[in-house]
Amino acid sequence: MLRVLEGPVWLLIGVIISAWSFRTGLGSFQEPGVGFVAFAAGLFVMAIGALVTIFRRPKAQKVGTVSARTRSRFLESAPFKLTYTLALLVFYALLLDFLGYIITTFVVLFGLFFDPVDRRWPGPLLASFLSVAVTYLVFEVWLKSQLPRGIFPWW
């Protein structure tokens, strides 16, 4: 049942974000308002929710031992994924200023990219490193916007 509601829930979250940001003021492309980026993010979340709803596929059956199937079902369940993702986002929000952008973002992205069922870590490790490196280069070096330094003030 939760699998069926996954896309519509993200669609609803995107609508709420967009409506909230629209009320705070969008501004214009030349002079963006407070809600401009949040509105764009809400539209993005709505698009993802729509895609998940449209292209939802039935869950495939796993082959293996009973304990492996039980563990796999738990790790692939929607409540686990939702709780895991929310825990990572809370971790990110609480520790971003303390640990800094580079460390916190790397850990959270690795957690989001890592598949506990598959258990392969080199791909998520590389994707996290590249994501942090590119975003640091764009925002800190090219745009000269200050990202949270955290425990390493020289970064």
Number of C-alpha atoms within 10 A of each C-alpha: 6 10 16 13 14 16 23 19 16 20 24 16 17 24 17 15 20 24 15 15 21 17 11 15 14 18 13 9 8 6 9 12 16 15 20 20 14 20 24 16 16 24 18 15 21 24 16 17 22 18 14 19 19 11 10 13 10 8 8 6 8 11 8 10 9 9 9 13 14 13 14 16 15 14 16 15 13 16 13 13 14 12 11 15 15 12 13 18 14 13 14 20 12 12 16 19 15 15 17 19 22 20 18 23 20 19 18 19 19 21 17 16 16 19 14 13 13 8 8 11 13 11 12 17 18 13 16 22 17 13 16 20 13 12 14 20 13 13 13 14 11 10 10 11 11 11 15 17 17 18 13 13 8 6 13
